[in-house]
Each structure stands twice: as C-alpha cells, then as structure tokens.
C-alpha cells in the first residue's frame, strides 16, 4: 500500500517536473546552465593545453 503511494507520488512529481521543463524556456535555461558552463570550461582547458600551458 505505502509502496504504491511512493511510486505514484514519484511518477506524479516526475510528470509535473517534465511538463514544467517542457513549457518553460527560462526553467530549461536555468537547469542547463551548469552543463554549458562545464562545456566552456573544458574547451578553455583544452585550448590552454594546446598552447602548452599548465594548470
């Protein structure tokens, strides 16, 4: 009984979050900002290595 409540609550929260992500471009940008920041840092690091620099 409690297991069903937990599972359906988790599914409900996941569905609500997915709809919010789908319908809100600002939320998507906010959530994906760390990914883009990390990608930029990796590119900067690789360019630094190509120039012969070290950290």
C-alpha positions, 0 to 999 in steps of 0.5 A: 500500500505505502509502496504504491503511494511512493511510486505514484507520488514519484511518477506524479512529481516526475510528470509535473517536473517534465511538463514544467521543463517542457513549457518553460524556456527560462526553467530549461535555461536555468537547469542547463546552465551548469552543463554549458558552463562545464562545456566552456570550461573544458574547451578553455582547458583544452585550448590552454593545453594546446598552447602548452600551458599548465594548470 
